[in-house]
Amino acid sequence: MHQKWDERYKAPEYAYGKAPNLFFKEQLSLLVPGSLLMPAEGEGRNGVFAAQLGWQVSCCDISTEGKSKALQLASEQQVILDYFVGDIEALPFERNHFDAMGLIYAHFPGDKKAAYHKVLDTYIKPGGLVIFEAFSKNHLHYLQVNPQVGGPKDIDTLFSKEELLADFSNYDIQLLEEKEILLQEGQYHNGKGSVLRMVGKKIL
């Protein structure tokens, strides 16, 4: 997986563009800036946007090429990102540290995603928010029709509402919906797809 993402991110263009994900942009703009965790942040488009709003942003990813591109984008926009390269189990953050977390197309392996969500949850303060958008299990149909829309081909890596409710059972779910959307994000997200969107507030 490391090699796959390094190959994708080492190209000079930004794989998913430089603009933030629209749902993330909309939801984050409603909040008072604080500390933000961005797992699987890749080339930094969402983290840089958040930093421009005044958030203190910590990113992580498995790709060193992604980090390089993210820091380049941050420099262009004159903001600072704290960026850690490594696996979810090895993150150096303190428990109950972050005011919010963005999980934007953070598609972890099917046999690890629930455990990863539980690890990431430990870093969020009680009262903190999770903003989530990723492809649903129904997205496979859209991917067959139009490969340009992107997304995993493995159904276990895709998400269902039931999985999110189980993984974030200690959250007050403020929004949870499956929706068909039109994606226009760089080279790799183009066309209609099926996504799950969630906003949850940590209770304990």
C-alpha positions in Angstrom: 0.0 0.0 0.0 2.9 2.4 0.8 4.2 1.9 -2.7 0.8 2.4 -4.4 0.3 5.8 -2.7 3.9 6.9 -3.2 3.6 6.2 -6.9 0.3 8.1 -7.1 1.5 11.1 -5.2 5.0 11.6 -6.7 3.5 12.9 -10.0 3.8 16.7 -10.2 0.0 17.3 -10.4 -2.1 16.8 -7.3 -4.0 13.5 -7.6 -7.2 14.8 -6.0 -6.6 18.5 -6.7 -5.6 21.3 -4.3 -9.2 22.3 -3.3 -10.8 20.8 -0.2 -13.5 18.2 -0.3 -16.8 20.1 -0.5 -18.6 18.4 2.4 -15.6 18.8 4.6 -15.3 22.5 3.7 -19.0 23.0 4.4 -18.9 21.3 7.8 -15.6 22.6 9.0 -16.6 26.2 8.2 -19.4 25.9 10.8 -17.0 25.3 13.7 -14.8 27.5 15.8 -11.2 26.6 14.9 -9.2 24.5 17.4 -7.0 21.4 17.0 -7.7 19.0 14.1 -6.6 15.5 13.2 -6.5 14.5 9.5 -5.7 10.8 9.1 -5.0 9.5 5.6 -4.5 13.1 4.5 -2.4 12.4 1.4 -1.4 15.6 -0.4 -2.9 17.9 2.2 -5.7 19.6 0.4 -8.1 19.4 3.3 -5.5 20.0 6.0 -4.3 23.1 4.2 -7.8 24.5 3.9 -8.4 23.9 7.6 -5.1 25.7 8.5 -6.2 28.7 6.4 -9.3 28.9 8.6 -7.1 29.0 11.7 -7.1 25.4 12.8 -4.0 23.7 14.3 -3.7 20.8 11.9 -2.0 17.4 12.5 -2.0 15.1 9.5 -0.9 11.5 9.0 -0.5 9.2 6.1 1.6 6.2 5.0 3.1 8.0 2.0 6.3 10.1 2.2 5.4 11.5 -1.2 2.1 12.6 0.1 3.8 14.4 3.0 6.1 16.2 0.6 3.3 17.4 -1.6 1.2 18.5 1.4 4.1 20.5 2.9 4.6 22.1 -0.6 1.0 23.1 -0.7 1.1 24.4 2.8 4.1 26.5 1.9 2.3 27.9 -1.2 -0.6 28.9 1.1 1.7 30.2 3.9 0.3 27.9 6.6 1.8 25.2 8.8 0.9 21.5 8.9 2.2 19.0 11.5 2.6 15.8 9.3 3.4 12.3 10.6 4.3 9.5 8.2 3.4 6.1 9.6 0.7 3.6 10.4 -2.3 4.4 12.5 -1.1 2.2 15.4 2.1 4.3 15.7 0.7 7.8 15.9 2.4 10.0 18.5 -0.6 11.9 19.7 -2.0 12.2 23.3 -5.4 10.9 24.3 -8.3 13.3 24.2 -6.2 15.9 22.4 -8.1 17.0 19.3 -11.2 19.1 19.0 -12.2 17.5 15.6 -11.2 14.9 13.1 -11.7 14.7 9.4 -12.0 11.3 7.8 -12.2 12.1 4.1 -11.9 9.1 1.8 -9.9 7.4 4.5 -10.4 3.9 3.2 -8.4 1.5 5.4 -8.2 -2.3 4.7 -11.4 -4.0 5.5 -9.9 -6.2 8.3 -8.4 -3.1 10.0 -10.8 -0.2 9.5 -12.9 -0.8 12.7 -9.8 -1.2 14.8 -8.2 2.0 13.2 -11.4 3.9 14.0 -11.2 2.9 17.6 -7.6 4.0 17.8 -8.4 7.3 16.2 -11.3 7.9 18.6 -8.9 7.9 21.5 -7.3 11.1 20.3 -10.6 13.0 20.2 -11.8 15.1 23.2 -15.2 14.4 24.6 -17.4 16.9 22.8 -15.1 16.7 19.7 -16.5 16.2 16.2 -15.8 13.7 13.5 -16.5 14.8 9.9 -16.6 11.7 7.6 -17.1 11.2 3.8 -16.1 8.1 2.0 -17.5 5.7 -0.6 -20.3 3.4 0.4 -20.6 -0.3 -0.4 -23.1 0.6 -3.2 -20.3 2.6 -4.9 -19.1 -0.6 -6.7 -21.9 -0.2 -9.2 -20.8 3.4 -10.0 -17.2 2.3 -10.3 -18.2 -0.4 -12.8 -20.1 2.1 -14.9 -17.3 4.8 -14.7 -13.9 3.8 -13.5 -12.9 7.5 -13.5 -14.9 8.1 -10.4 -12.3 6.2 -8.4 -12.5 4.4 -5.1 -11.7 0.9 -3.8 -12.8 -2.2 -5.7 -12.9 -4.3 -2.6 -16.3 -4.2 -0.9 -14.8 -4.8 2.6 -12.9 -1.5 2.3 -16.1 0.4 1.5 -18.5 1.5 4.2 -22.0 0.9 5.4 -24.1 2.9 7.9 -24.2 -0.1 10.2 -20.4 -0.2 10.3 -20.1 3.5 11.1 -22.7 3.3 13.9 -20.8 0.4 15.4 -17.4 2.0 15.1 -18.6 5.4 16.5 -21.1 4.0 19.0 -19.9 6.5 21.6 -20.9 9.5 19.4 -24.1 11.5 19.1 -24.7 11.1 15.4 -25.8 14.5 14.0 -25.8 13.5 10.4 -25.6 10.1 8.7 -26.7 9.7 5.1 -25.9 7.8 1.9 -26.0 10.0 -1.1 -25.2 10.0 -4.8 -22.9 12.9 -5.6 -20.9 14.2 -8.6 -17.2 14.3 -7.8 -14.8 16.6 -9.5 -11.6 16.2 -7.5 -8.3 16.1 -9.5 -7.5 13.2 -11.7 -8.9 10.3 -9.6 -12.4 11.4 -8.4 -14.5 12.3 -11.4 -18.2 11.4 -12.0 -21.2 10.1 -10.0 -20.5 8.0 -7.0 -22.2 6.8 -3.8 -20.9 8.1 -0.6 -21.6 8.0 3.1 -21.5 11.2 5.1 -21.4 11.4 8.8 -21.0 14.1 11.5 -20.7 12.8 15.0 -20.0 14.4 18.4 -18.1 12.4 20.9 -20.1 11.7 24.1 -17.4 9.9 26.1 
